[in-house]
């Protein structure tokens, strides 16, 4: 039971196919989250709606 709980999958041969896309998705989330206000303002200008909060 303890071996199952401690299993990380580090010996899995295709681990990079999981780690790399996960890390890139994490970075994309950070970038989009930090740019959310500017993206929202850009979309409002593009649609012609100016919703000031």
mmCIF entry with sequence, helices, sheets and N, C-alpha, C, O atoms, coordinates in Angstrom:
data_MODEL
# 
_entry.id   MODEL 
# 
_entity.id                         1 
_entity.type                       polymer 
_entity.pdbx_number_of_molecules   1 
# 
_entity_poly.entity_id                      1 
_entity_poly.type                           'polypeptide(L)' 
_entity_poly.nstd_linkage                   no 
_entity_poly.nstd_monomer                   no 
_entity_poly.pdbx_seq_one_letter_code       
;(UNK)(UNK)(UNK)(UNK)(UNK)(UNK)(UNK)(UNK)(UNK)(UNK)(UNK)(UNK)(UNK)(UNK)(UNK)(UNK)
(UNK)(UNK)(UNK)(UNK)(UNK)(UNK)(UNK)(UNK)(UNK)(UNK)(UNK)(UNK)(UNK)(UNK)(UNK)(UNK)
(UNK)(UNK)(UNK)(UNK)(UNK)(UNK)(UNK)(UNK)(UNK)(UNK)(UNK)(UNK)(UNK)(UNK)(UNK)(UNK)
(UNK)(UNK)(UNK)(UNK)(UNK)
;
_entity_poly.pdbx_seq_one_letter_code_can   XXXXXXXXXXXXXXXXXXXXXXXXXXXXXXXXXXXXXXXXXXXXXXXXXXXXX 
_entity_poly.pdbx_strand_id                 A 
# 
loop_
_entity_poly_seq.entity_id 
_entity_poly_seq.num 
_entity_poly_seq.mon_id 
_entity_poly_seq.hetero 
1 1  UNK n 
1 2  UNK n 
1 3  UNK n 
1 4  UNK n 
1 5  UNK n 
1 6  UNK n 
1 7  UNK n 
1 8  UNK n 
1 9  UNK n 
1 10 UNK n 
1 11 UNK n 
1 12 UNK n 
1 13 UNK n 
1 14 UNK n 
1 15 UNK n 
1 16 UNK n 
1 17 UNK n 
1 18 UNK n 
1 19 UNK n 
1 20 UNK n 
1 21 UNK n 
1 22 UNK n 
1 23 UNK n 
1 24 UNK n 
1 25 UNK n 
1 26 UNK n 
1 27 UNK n 
1 28 UNK n 
1 29 UNK n 
1 30 UNK n 
1 31 UNK n 
1 32 UNK n 
1 33 UNK n 
1 34 UNK n 
1 35 UNK n 
1 36 UNK n 
1 37 UNK n 
1 38 UNK n 
1 39 UNK n 
1 40 UNK n 
1 41 UNK n 
1 42 UNK n 
1 43 UNK n 
1 44 UNK n 
1 45 UNK n 
1 46 UNK n 
1 47 UNK n 
1 48 UNK n 
1 49 UNK n 
1 50 UNK n 
1 51 UNK n 
1 52 UNK n 
1 53 UNK n 
# 
_struct_asym.id          A 
_struct_asym.entity_id   1 
# 
loop_
_struct_conf.conf_type_id 
_struct_conf.id 
_struct_conf.pdbx_PDB_helix_id 
_struct_conf.beg_label_comp_id 
_struct_conf.beg_label_asym_id 
_struct_conf.beg_label_seq_id 
_struct_conf.pdbx_beg_PDB_ins_code 
_struct_conf.end_label_comp_id 
_struct_conf.end_label_asym_id 
_struct_conf.end_label_seq_id 
_struct_conf.pdbx_end_PDB_ins_code 
_struct_conf.beg_auth_comp_id 
_struct_conf.beg_auth_asym_id 
_struct_conf.beg_auth_seq_id 
_struct_conf.end_auth_comp_id 
_struct_conf.end_auth_asym_id 
_struct_conf.end_auth_seq_id 
_struct_conf.pdbx_PDB_helix_class 
_struct_conf.details 
_struct_conf.pdbx_PDB_helix_length 
HELX_P HELX_P1 AA1 UNK A 2  ? UNK A 6  ? UNK A 2  UNK A 6  1 ? 5  
HELX_P HELX_P2 AA2 UNK A 16 ? UNK A 34 ? UNK A 16 UNK A 34 1 ? 19 
HELX_P HELX_P3 AA3 UNK A 36 ? UNK A 47 ? UNK A 36 UNK A 47 1 ? 12 
# 
_struct_conf_type.id          HELX_P 
_struct_conf_type.criteria    ? 
_struct_conf_type.reference   ? 
# 
loop_
_atom_site.group_PDB 
_atom_site.id 
_atom_site.type_symbol 
_atom_site.label_atom_id 
_atom_site.label_alt_id 
_atom_site.label_comp_id 
_atom_site.label_asym_id 
_atom_site.label_entity_id 
_atom_site.label_seq_id 
_atom_site.pdbx_PDB_ins_code 
_atom_site.Cartn_x 
_atom_site.Cartn_y 
_atom_site.Cartn_z 
_atom_site.occupancy 
_atom_site.B_iso_or_equiv 
_atom_site.pdbx_formal_charge 
_atom_site.auth_seq_id 
_atom_site.auth_comp_id 
_atom_site.auth_asym_id 
_atom_site.auth_atom_id 
_atom_site.pdbx_PDB_model_num 
ATOM 1   N N  . UNK A 1 1  ? 0.822   -1.203 0.000   1.00 0.00 ? 1  UNK A N  1 
ATOM 2   C CA . UNK A 1 1  ? 0.000   0.000  0.000   1.00 0.00 ? 1  UNK A CA 1 
ATOM 3   C C  . UNK A 1 1  ? 0.866   1.266  0.000   1.00 0.00 ? 1  UNK A C  1 
ATOM 4   O O  . UNK A 1 1  ? 0.594   2.218  -0.733  1.00 0.00 ? 1  UNK A O  1 
ATOM 5   N N  . UNK A 1 2  ? 1.908   1.259  0.833   1.00 0.00 ? 2  UNK A N  1 
ATOM 6   C CA . UNK A 1 2  ? 2.777   2.427  0.905   1.00 0.00 ? 2  UNK A CA 1 
ATOM 7   C C  . UNK A 1 2  ? 3.540   2.640  -0.396  1.00 0.00 ? 2  UNK A C  1 
ATOM 8   O O  . UNK A 1 2  ? 3.791   3.777  -0.796  1.00 0.00 ? 2  UNK A O  1 
ATOM 9   N N  . UNK A 1 3  ? 3.915   1.525  -1.065  1.00 0.00 ? 3  UNK A N  1 
ATOM 10  C CA . UNK A 1 3  ? 4.621   1.663  -2.332  1.00 0.00 ? 3  UNK A CA 1 
ATOM 11  C C  . UNK A 1 3  ? 3.750   2.367  -3.379  1.00 0.00 ? 3  UNK A C  1 
ATOM 12  O O  . UNK A 1 3  ? 4.252   3.143  -4.191  1.00 0.00 ? 3  UNK A O  1 
ATOM 13  N N  . UNK A 1 4  ? 2.459   2.095  -3.353  1.00 0.00 ? 4  UNK A N  1 
ATOM 14  C CA . UNK A 1 4  ? 1.544   2.742  -4.288  1.00 0.00 ? 4  UNK A CA 1 
ATOM 15  C C  . UNK A 1 4  ? 1.426   4.232  -3.992  1.00 0.00 ? 4  UNK A C  1 
ATOM 16  O O  . UNK A 1 4  ? 1.373   5.050  -4.910  1.00 0.00 ? 4  UNK A O  1 
ATOM 17  N N  . UNK A 1 5  ? 1.384   4.577  -2.721  1.00 0.00 ? 5  UNK A N  1 
ATOM 18  C CA . UNK A 1 5  ? 1.266   5.989  -2.346  1.00 0.00 ? 5  UNK A CA 1 
ATOM 19  C C  . UNK A 1 5  ? 2.528   6.762  -2.679  1.00 0.00 ? 5  UNK A C  1 
ATOM 20  O O  . UNK A 1 5  ? 2.462   7.950  -2.995  1.00 0.00 ? 5  UNK A O  1 
ATOM 21  N N  . UNK A 1 6  ? 3.683   6.102  -2.612  1.00 0.00 ? 6  UNK A N  1 
ATOM 22  C CA . UNK A 1 6  ? 4.956   6.772  -2.887  1.00 0.00 ? 6  UNK A CA 1 
ATOM 23  C C  . UNK A 1 6  ? 5.354   6.732  -4.358  1.00 0.00 ? 6  UNK A C  1 
ATOM 24  O O  . UNK A 1 6  ? 6.352   7.345  -4.739  1.00 0.00 ? 6  UNK A O  1 
ATOM 25  N N  . UNK A 1 7  ? 4.600   6.029  -5.183  1.00 0.00 ? 7  UNK A N  1 
ATOM 26  C CA . UNK A 1 7  ? 4.939   5.884  -6.594  1.00 0.00 ? 7  UNK A CA 1 
ATOM 27  C C  . UNK A 1 7  ? 4.770   7.222  -7.315  1.00 0.00 ? 7  UNK A C  1 
ATOM 28  O O  . UNK A 1 7  ? 3.689   7.810  -7.295  1.00 0.00 ? 7  UNK A O  1 
ATOM 29  N N  . UNK A 1 8  ? 5.841   7.701  -7.951  1.00 0.00 ? 8  UNK A N  1 
ATOM 30  C CA . UNK A 1 8  ? 5.790   8.970  -8.676  1.00 0.00 ? 8  UNK A CA 1 
ATOM 31  C C  . UNK A 1 8  ? 5.760   8.783  -10.178 1.00 0.00 ? 8  UNK A C  1 
ATOM 32  O O  . UNK A 1 8  ? 5.476   9.730  -10.912 1.00 0.00 ? 8  UNK A O  1 
ATOM 33  N N  . UNK A 1 9  ? 6.044   7.592  -10.647 1.00 0.00 ? 9  UNK A N  1 
ATOM 34  C CA . UNK A 1 9  ? 6.076   7.365  -12.087 1.00 0.00 ? 9  UNK A CA 1 
ATOM 35  C C  . UNK A 1 9  ? 7.369   7.811  -12.727 1.00 0.00 ? 9  UNK A C  1 
ATOM 36  O O  . UNK A 1 9  ? 7.443   7.900  -13.952 1.00 0.00 ? 9  UNK A O  1 
ATOM 37  N N  . UNK A 1 10 ? 8.390   8.094  -11.939 1.00 0.00 ? 10 UNK A N  1 
ATOM 38  C CA . UNK A 1 10 ? 9.655   8.601  -12.468 1.00 0.00 ? 10 UNK A CA 1 
ATOM 39  C C  . UNK A 1 10 ? 10.348  7.587  -13.373 1.00 0.00 ? 10 UNK A C  1 
ATOM 40  O O  . UNK A 1 10 ? 11.147  7.974  -14.225 1.00 0.00 ? 10 UNK A O  1 
ATOM 41  N N  . UNK A 1 11 ? 10.062  6.313  -13.207 1.00 0.00 ? 11 UNK A N  1 
ATOM 42  C CA . UNK A 1 11 ? 10.704  5.319  -14.062 1.00 0.00 ? 11 UNK A CA 1 
ATOM 43  C C  . UNK A 1 11 ? 9.914   5.078  -15.345 1.00 0.00 ? 11 UNK A C  1 
ATOM 44  O O  . UNK A 1 11 ? 10.308  4.240  -16.156 1.00 0.00 ? 11 UNK A O  1 
ATOM 45  N N  . UNK A 1 12 ? 8.841   5.772  -15.539 1.00 0.00 ? 12 UNK A N  1 
ATOM 46  C CA . UNK A 1 12 ? 8.020   5.597  -16.737 1.00 0.00 ? 12 UNK A CA 1 
ATOM 47  C C  . UNK A 1 12 ? 8.782   6.133  -17.947 1.00 0.00 ? 12 UNK A C  1 
ATOM 48  O O  . UNK A 1 12 ? 9.263   7.265  -17.896 1.00 0.00 ? 12 UNK A O  1 
ATOM 49  N N  . UNK A 1 13 ? 8.911   5.374  -19.025 1.00 0.00 ? 13 UNK A N  1 
ATOM 50  C CA . UNK A 1 13 ? 9.723   5.812  -20.161 1.00 0.00 ? 13 UNK A CA 1 
ATOM 51  C C  . UNK A 1 13 ? 9.155   7.011  -20.916 1.00 0.00 ? 13 UNK A C  1 
ATOM 52  O O  . UNK A 1 13 ? 9.912   7.763  -21.530 1.00 0.00 ? 13 UNK A O  1 
ATOM 53  N N  . UNK A 1 14 ? 7.863   7.199  -20.882 1.00 0.00 ? 14 UNK A N  1 
ATOM 54  C CA . UNK A 1 14 ? 7.264   8.324  -21.613 1.00 0.00 ? 14 UNK A CA 1 
ATOM 55  C C  . UNK A 1 14 ? 6.872   9.464  -20.688 1.00 0.00 ? 14 UNK A C  1 
ATOM 56  O O  . UNK A 1 14 ? 5.922   10.196 -20.964 1.00 0.00 ? 14 UNK A O  1 
ATOM 57  N N  . UNK A 1 15 ? 7.599   9.614  -19.595 1.00 0.00 ? 15 UNK A N  1 
ATOM 58  C CA . UNK A 1 15 ? 7.276   10.657 -18.626 1.00 0.00 ? 15 UNK A CA 1 
ATOM 59  C C  . UNK A 1 15 ? 7.387   12.052 -19.229 1.00 0.00 ? 15 UNK A C  1 
ATOM 60  O O  . UNK A 1 15 ? 6.620   12.944 -18.865 1.00 0.00 ? 15 UNK A O  1 
ATOM 61  N N  . UNK A 1 16 ? 8.331   12.251 -20.147 1.00 0.00 ? 16 UNK A N  1 
ATOM 62  C CA . UNK A 1 16 ? 8.501   13.567 -20.757 1.00 0.00 ? 16 UNK A CA 1 
ATOM 63  C C  . UNK A 1 16 ? 7.276   13.990 -21.568 1.00 0.00 ? 16 UNK A C  1 
ATOM 64  O O  . UNK A 1 16 ? 7.010   15.185 -21.702 1.00 0.00 ? 16 UNK A O  1 
ATOM 65  N N  . UNK A 1 17 ? 6.527   13.024 -22.111 1.00 0.00 ? 17 UNK A N  1 
ATOM 66  C CA . UNK A 1 17 ? 5.314   13.345 -22.867 1.00 0.00 ? 17 UNK A CA 1 
ATOM 67  C C  . UNK A 1 17 ? 4.217   13.880 -21.952 1.00 0.00 ? 17 UNK A C  1 
ATOM 68  O O  . UNK A 1 17 ? 3.240   14.456 -22.431 1.00 0.00 ? 17 UNK A O  1 
ATOM 69  N N  . UNK A 1 18 ? 4.364   13.698 -20.662 1.00 0.00 ? 18 UNK A N  1 
ATOM 70  C CA . UNK A 1 18 ? 3.412   14.215 -19.689 1.00 0.00 ? 18 UNK A CA 1 
ATOM 71  C C  . UNK A 1 18 ? 3.937   15.496 -19.052 1.00 0.00 ? 18 UNK A C  1 
ATOM 72  O O  . UNK A 1 18 ? 3.193   16.461 -18.878 1.00 0.00 ? 18 UNK A O  1 
ATOM 73  N N  . UNK A 1 19 ? 5.220   15.501 -18.704 1.00 0.00 ? 19 UNK A N  1 
ATOM 74  C CA . UNK A 1 19 ? 5.805   16.625 -17.969 1.00 0.00 ? 19 UNK A CA 1 
ATOM 75  C C  . UNK A 1 19 ? 5.906   17.882 -18.829 1.00 0.00 ? 19 UNK A C  1 
ATOM 76  O O  . UNK A 1 19 ? 5.514   18.962 -18.387 1.00 0.00 ? 19 UNK A O  1 
ATOM 77  N N  . UNK A 1 20 ? 6.418   17.759 -20.032 1.00 0.00 ? 20 UNK A N  1 
ATOM 78  C CA . UNK A 1 20 ? 6.647   18.939 -20.876 1.00 0.00 ? 20 UNK A CA 1 
ATOM 79  C C  . UNK A 1 20 ? 5.339   19.643 -21.250 1.00 0.00 ? 20 UNK A C  1 
ATOM 80  O O  . UNK A 1 20 ? 5.258   20.858 -21.071 1.00 0.00 ? 20 UNK A O  1 
ATOM 81  N N  . UNK A 1 21 ? 4.314   18.955 -21.758 1.00 0.00 ? 21 UNK A N  1 
ATOM 82  C CA . UNK A 1 21 ? 3.054   19.662 -22.048 1.00 0.00 ? 21 UNK A CA 1 
ATOM 83  C C  . UNK A 1 21 ? 2.390   20.240 -20.795 1.00 0.00 ? 21 UNK A C  1 
ATOM 84  O O  . UNK A 1 21 ? 1.765   21.299 -20.850 1.00 0.00 ? 21 UNK A O  1 
ATOM 85  N N  . UNK A 1 22 ? 2.527   19.545 -19.680 1.00 0.00 ? 22 UNK A N  1 
ATOM 86  C CA . UNK A 1 22 ? 1.949   20.073 -18.445 1.00 0.00 ? 22 UNK A CA 1 
ATOM 87  C C  . UNK A 1 22 ? 2.640   21.362 -18.037 1.00 0.00 ? 22 UNK A C  1 
ATOM 88  O O  . UNK A 1 22 ? 1.978   22.319 -17.634 1.00 0.00 ? 22 UNK A O  1 
ATOM 89  N N  . UNK A 1 23 ? 3.956   21.399 -18.136 1.00 0.00 ? 23 UNK A N  1 
ATOM 90  C CA . UNK A 1 23 ? 4.704   22.605 -17.792 1.00 0.00 ? 23 UNK A CA 1 
ATOM 91  C C  . UNK A 1 23 ? 4.375   23.746 -18.750 1.00 0.00 ? 23 UNK A C  1 
ATOM 92  O O  . UNK A 1 23 ? 4.229   24.891 -18.322 1.00 0.00 ? 23 UNK A O  1 
ATOM 93  N N  . UNK A 1 24 ? 4.257   23.446 -20.035 1.00 0.00 ? 24 UNK A N  1 
ATOM 94  C CA . UNK A 1 24 ? 3.910   24.487 -21.005 1.00 0.00 ? 24 UNK A CA 1 
ATOM 95  C C  . UNK A 1 24 ? 2.495   25.017 -20.771 1.00 0.00 ? 24 UNK A C  1 
ATOM 96  O O  . UNK A 1 24 ? 2.248   26.214 -20.922 1.00 0.00 ? 24 UNK A O  1 
ATOM 97  N N  . UNK A 1 25 ? 1.574   24.140 -20.409 1.00 0.00 ? 25 UNK A N  1 
ATOM 98  C CA . UNK A 1 25 ? 0.213   24.588 -20.095 1.00 0.00 ? 25 UNK A CA 1 
ATOM 99  C C  . UNK A 1 25 ? 0.204   25.454 -18.843 1.00 0.00 ? 25 UNK A C  1 
ATOM 100 O O  . UNK A 1 25 ? -0.544  26.428 -18.768 1.00 0.00 ? 25 UNK A O  1 
ATOM 101 N N  . UNK A 1 26 ? 1.019   25.111 -17.874 1.00 0.00 ? 26 UNK A N  1 
ATOM 102 C CA . UNK A 1 26 ? 1.137   25.920 -16.666 1.00 0.00 ? 26 UNK A CA 1 
ATOM 103 C C  . UNK A 1 26 ? 1.665   27.314 -17.000 1.00 0.00 ? 26 UNK A C  1 
ATOM 104 O O  . UNK A 1 26 ? 1.134   28.313 -16.516 1.00 0.00 ? 26 UNK A O  1 
ATOM 105 N N  . UNK A 1 27 ? 2.714   27.382 -17.830 1.00 0.00 ? 27 UNK A N  1 
ATOM 106 C CA . UNK A 1 27 ? 3.257   28.679 -18.230 1.00 0.00 ? 27 UNK A CA 1 
ATOM 107 C C  . UNK A 1 27 ? 2.249   29.494 -19.027 1.00 0.00 ? 27 UNK A C  1 
ATOM 108 O O  . UNK A 1 27 ? 2.150   30.707 -18.843 1.00 0.00 ? 27 UNK A O  1 
ATOM 109 N N  . UNK A 1 28 ? 1.501   28.842 -19.909 1.00 0.00 ? 28 UNK A N  1 
ATOM 110 C CA . UNK A 1 28 ? 0.477   29.551 -20.681 1.00 0.00 ? 28 UNK A CA 1 
ATOM 111 C C  . UNK A 1 28 ? -0.595  30.113 -19.747 1.00 0.00 ? 28 UNK A C  1 
ATOM 112 O O  . UNK A 1 28 ? -1.080  31.224 -19.962 1.00 0.00 ? 28 UNK A O  1 
ATOM 113 N N  . UNK A 1 29 ? -0.962  29.371 -18.734 1.00 0.00 ? 29 UNK A N  1 
ATOM 114 C CA . UNK A 1 29 ? -1.929  29.862 -17.755 1.00 0.00 ? 29 UNK A CA 1 
ATOM 115 C C  . UNK A 1 29 ? -1.409  31.063 -16.991 1.00 0.00 ? 29 UNK A C  1 
ATOM 116 O O  . UNK A 1 29 ? -2.162  32.002 -16.730 1.00 0.00 ? 29 UNK A O  1 
ATOM 117 N N  . UNK A 1 30 ? -0.130  31.049 -16.627 1.00 0.00 ? 30 UNK A N  1 
ATOM 118 C CA . UNK A 1 30 ? 0.455   32.199 -15.944 1.00 0.00 ? 30 UNK A CA 1 
ATOM 119 C C  . UNK A 1 30 ? 0.455   33.440 -16.841 1.00 0.00 ? 30 UNK A C  1 
ATOM 120 O O  . UNK A 1 30 ? 0.134   34.541 -16.393 1.00 0.00 ? 30 UNK A O  1 
ATOM 121 N N  . UNK A 1 31 ? 0.817   33.247 -18.102 1.00 0.00 ? 31 UNK A N  1 
ATOM 122 C CA . UNK A 1 31 ? 0.863   34.385 -19.034 1.00 0.00 ? 31 UNK A CA 1 
ATOM 123 C C  . UNK A 1 31 ? -0.538  34.940 -19.262 1.00 0.00 ? 31 UNK A C  1 
ATOM 124 O O  . UNK A 1 31 ? -0.739  36.153 -19.207 1.00 0.00 ? 31 UNK A O  1 
ATOM 125 N N  . UNK A 1 32 ? -1.497  34.074 -19.516 1.00 0.00 ? 32 UNK A N  1 
ATOM 126 C CA . UNK A 1 32 ? -2.864  34.543 -19.748 1.00 0.00 ? 32 UNK A CA 1 
ATOM 127 C C  . UNK A 1 32 ? -3.452  35.184 -18.501 1.00 0.00 ? 32 UNK A C  1 
ATOM 128 O O  . UNK A 1 32 ? -4.185  36.168 -18.593 1.00 0.00 ? 32 UNK A O  1 
ATOM 129 N N  . UNK A 1 33 ? -3.138  34.639 -17.350 1.00 0.00 ? 33 UNK A N  1 
ATOM 130 C CA . UNK A 1 33 ? -3.628  35.220 -16.104 1.00 0.00 ? 33 UNK A CA 1 
ATOM 131 C C  . UNK A 1 33 ? -3.040  36.590 -15.841 1.00 0.00 ? 33 UNK A C  1 
ATOM 132 O O  . UNK A 1 33 ? -3.730  37.478 -15.341 1.00 0.00 ? 33 UNK A O  1 
ATOM 133 N N  . UNK A 1 34 ? -1.772  36.772 -16.174 1.00 0.00 ? 34 UNK A N  1 
ATOM 134 C CA . UNK A 1 34 ? -1.147  38.073 -15.938 1.00 0.00 ? 34 UNK A CA 1 
ATOM 135 C C  . UNK A 1 34 ? -1.586  39.102 -16.977 1.00 0.00 ? 34 UNK A C  1 
ATOM 136 O O  . UNK A 1 34 ? -1.515  40.305 -16.724 1.00 0.00 ? 34 UNK A O  1 
ATOM 137 N N  . UNK A 1 35 ? -2.030  38.649 -18.124 1.00 0.00 ? 35 UNK A N  1 
ATOM 138 C CA . UNK A 1 35 ? -2.473  39.556 -19.195 1.00 0.00 ? 35 UNK A CA 1 
ATOM 139 C C  . UNK A 1 35 ? -3.995  39.653 -19.307 1.00 0.00 ? 35 UNK A C  1 
ATOM 140 O O  . UNK A 1 35 ? -4.497  40.207 -20.285 1.00 0.00 ? 35 UNK A O  1 
ATOM 141 N N  . UNK A 1 36 ? -4.730  39.136 -18.343 1.00 0.00 ? 36 UNK A N  1 
ATOM 142 C CA . UNK A 1 36 ? -6.191  39.068 -18.447 1.00 0.00 ? 36 UNK A CA 1 
ATOM 143 C C  . UNK A 1 36 ? -6.825  40.445 -18.595 1.00 0.00 ? 36 UNK A C  1 
ATOM 144 O O  . UNK A 1 36 ? -7.746  40.614 -19.395 1.00 0.00 ? 36 UNK A O  1 
ATOM 145 N N  . UNK A 1 37 ? -6.352  41.431 -17.839 1.00 0.00 ? 37 UNK A N  1 
ATOM 146 C CA . UNK A 1 37 ? -6.948  42.765 -17.920 1.00 0.00 ? 37 UNK A CA 1 
ATOM 147 C C  . UNK A 1 37 ? -6.702  43.407 -19.281 1.00 0.00 ? 37 UNK A C  1 
ATOM 148 O O  . UNK A 1 37 ? -7.599  44.038 -19.840 1.00 0.00 ? 37 UNK A O  1 
ATOM 149 N N  . UNK A 1 38 ? -5.501  43.253 -19.812 1.00 0.00 ? 38 UNK A N  1 
ATOM 150 C CA . UNK A 1 38 ? -5.229  43.861 -21.120 1.00 0.00 ? 38 UNK A CA 1 
ATOM 151 C C  . UNK A 1 38 ? -5.979  43.132 -22.233 1.00 0.00 ? 38 UNK A C  1 
ATOM 152 O O  . UNK A 1 38 ? -6.412  43.765 -23.196 1.00 0.00 ? 38 UNK A O  1 
ATOM 153 N N  . UNK A 1 39 ? -6.139  41.820 -22.120 1.00 0.00 ? 39 UNK A N  1 
ATOM 154 C CA . UNK A 1 39 ? -6.913  41.077 -23.115 1.00 0.00 ? 39 UNK A CA 1 
ATOM 155 C C  . UNK A 1 39 ? -8.377  41.483 -23.048 1.00 0.00 ? 39 UNK A C  1 
ATOM 156 O O  . UNK A 1 39 ? -9.027  41.629 -24.083 1.00 0.00 ? 39 UNK A O  1 
ATOM 157 N N  . UNK A 1 40 ? -8.899  41.666 -21.850 1.00 0.00 ? 40 UNK A N  1 
ATOM 158 C CA . UNK A 1 40 ? -10.287 42.095 -21.677 1.00 0.00 ? 40 UNK A CA 1 
ATOM 159 C C  . UNK A 1 40 ? -10.498 43.493 -22.264 1.00 0.00 ? 40 UNK A C  1 
ATOM 160 O O  . UNK A 1 40 ? -11.493 43.739 -22.946 1.00 0.00 ? 40 UNK A O  1 
ATOM 161 N N  . UNK A 1 41 ? -9.567  44.398 -22.000 1.00 0.00 ? 41 UNK A N  1 
ATOM 162 C CA . UNK A 1 41 ? -9.681  45.750 -22.550 1.00 0.00 ? 41 UNK A CA 1 
ATOM 163 C C  . UNK A 1 41 ? -9.587  45.731 -24.070 1.00 0.00 ? 41 UNK A C  1 
ATOM 164 O O  . UNK A 1 41 ? -10.303 46.473 -24.742 1.00 0.00 ? 41 UNK A O  1 
ATOM 165 N N  . UNK A 1 42 ? -8.712  44.892 -24.618 1.00 0.00 ? 42 UNK A N  1 
ATOM 166 C CA . UNK A 1 42 ? -8.577  44.794 -26.063 1.00 0.00 ? 42 UNK A CA 1 
ATOM 167 C C  . UNK A 1 42 ? -9.871  44.285 -26.697 1.00 0.00 ? 42 UNK A C  1 
ATOM 168 O O  . UNK A 1 42 ? -10.307 44.804 -27.725 1.00 0.00 ? 42 UNK A O  1 
ATOM 169 N N  . UNK A 1 43 ? -10.487 43.264 -26.079 1.00 0.00 ? 43 UNK A N  1 
ATOM 170 C CA . UNK A 1 43 ? -11.713 42.715 -26.641 1.00 0.00 ? 43 UNK A CA 1 
ATOM 171 C C  . UNK A 1 43 ? -12.868 43.708 -26.542 1.00 0.00 ? 43 UNK A C  1 
ATOM 172 O O  . UNK A 1 43 ? -13.728 43.744 -27.422 1.00 0.00 ? 43 UNK A O  1 
ATOM 173 N N  . UNK A 1 44 ? -12.896 44.507 -25.488 1.00 0.00 ? 44 UNK A N  1 
ATOM 174 C CA . UNK A 1 44 ? -13.949 45.518 -25.369 1.00 0.00 ? 44 UNK A CA 1 
ATOM 175 C C  . UNK A 1 44 ? -13.773 46.610 -26.421 1.00 0.00 ? 44 UNK A C  1 
ATOM 176 O O  . UNK A 1 44 ? -14.755 47.073 -27.002 1.00 0.00 ? 44 UNK A O  1 
ATOM 177 N N  . UNK A 1 45 ? -12.535 47.021 -26.669 1.00 0.00 ? 45 UNK A N  1 
ATOM 178 C CA . UNK A 1 45 ? -12.292 48.029 -27.712 1.00 0.00 ? 45 UNK A CA 1 
ATOM 179 C C  . UNK A 1 45 ? -12.649 47.464 -29.081 1.00 0.00 ? 45 UNK A C  1 
ATOM 180 O O  . UNK A 1 45 ? -13.195 48.175 -29.924 1.00 0.00 ? 45 UNK A O  1 
ATOM 181 N N  . UNK A 1 46 ? -12.344 46.198 -29.305 1.00 0.00 ? 46 UNK A N  1 
ATOM 182 C CA . UNK A 1 46 ? -12.612 45.576 -30.605 1.00 0.00 ? 46 UNK A CA 1 
ATOM 183 C C  . UNK A 1 46 ? -14.118 45.432 -30.844 1.00 0.00 ? 46 UNK A C  1 
ATOM 184 O O  . UNK A 1 46 ? -14.582 45.574 -31.976 1.00 0.00 ? 46 UNK A O  1 
ATOM 185 N N  . UNK A 1 47 ? -14.876 45.153 -29.790 1.00 0.00 ? 47 UNK A N  1 
ATOM 186 C CA . UNK A 1 47 ? -16.322 44.977 -29.926 1.00 0.00 ? 47 UNK A CA 1 
ATOM 187 C C  . UNK A 1 47 ? -17.078 46.292 -29.821 1.00 0.00 ? 47 UNK A C  1 
ATOM 188 O O  . UNK A 1 47 ? -18.289 46.337 -30.040 1.00 0.00 ? 47 UNK A O  1 
ATOM 189 N N  . UNK A 1 48 ? -16.372 47.352 -29.490 1.00 0.00 ? 48 UNK A N  1 
ATOM 190 C CA . UNK A 1 48 ? -17.022 48.642 -29.390 1.00 0.00 ? 48 UNK A CA 1 
ATOM 191 C C  . UNK A 1 48 ? -17.773 48.854 -28.079 1.00 0.00 ? 48 UNK A C  1 
ATOM 192 O O  . UNK A 1 48 ? -18.566 49.789 -27.973 1.00 0.00 ? 48 UNK A O  1 
ATOM 193 N N  . UNK A 1 49 ? -17.544 48.025 -27.107 1.00 0.00 ? 49 UNK A N  1 
ATOM 194 C CA . UNK A 1 49 ? -18.177 48.194 -25.799 1.00 0.00 ? 49 UNK A CA 1 
ATOM 195 C C  . UNK A 1 49 ? -17.118 48.650 -24.808 1.00 0.00 ? 49 UNK A C  1 
ATOM 196 O O  . UNK A 1 49 ? -16.030 48.078 -24.742 1.00 0.00 ? 49 UNK A O  1 
ATOM 197 N N  . UNK A 1 50 ? -17.435 49.657 -24.059 1.00 0.00 ? 50 UNK A N  1 
ATOM 198 C CA . UNK A 1 50 ? -16.505 50.161 -23.070 1.00 0.00 ? 50 UNK A CA 1 
ATOM 199 C C  . UNK A 1 50 ? -17.165 50.042 -21.697 1.00 0.00 ? 50 UNK A C  1 
ATOM 200 O O  . UNK A 1 50 ? -17.888 50.939 -21.264 1.00 0.00 ? 50 UNK A O  1 
ATOM 201 N N  . UNK A 1 51 ? -16.912 48.954 -21.040 1.00 0.00 ? 51 UNK A N  1 
ATOM 202 C CA . UNK A 1 51 ? -17.505 48.676 -19.727 1.00 0.00 ? 51 UNK A CA 1 
ATOM 203 C C  . UNK A 1 51 ? -16.482 48.989 -18.653 1.00 0.00 ? 51 UNK A C  1 
ATOM 204 O O  . UNK A 1 51 ? -15.699 48.121 -18.267 1.00 0.00 ? 51 UNK A O  1 
ATOM 205 N N  . UNK A 1 52 ? -16.483 50.207 -18.173 1.00 0.00 ? 52 UNK A N  1 
ATOM 206 C CA . UNK A 1 52 ? -15.548 50.565 -17.109 1.00 0.00 ? 52 UNK A CA 1 
ATOM 207 C C  . UNK A 1 52 ? -16.109 50.113 -15.797 1.00 0.00 ? 52 UNK A C  1 
ATOM 208 O O  . UNK A 1 52 ? -17.299 50.275 -15.526 1.00 0.00 ? 52 UNK A O  1 
ATOM 209 N N  . UNK A 1 53 ? -15.252 49.546 -14.978 1.00 0.00 ? 53 UNK A N  1 
ATOM 210 C CA . UNK A 1 53 ? -15.711 48.989 -13.706 1.00 0.00 ? 53 UNK A CA 1 
ATOM 211 C C  . UNK A 1 53 ? -15.416 49.907 -12.573 1.00 0.00 ? 53 UNK A C  1 
ATOM 212 O O  . UNK A 1 53 ? -15.736 49.595 -11.426 1.00 0.00 ? 53 UNK A O  1 
# 
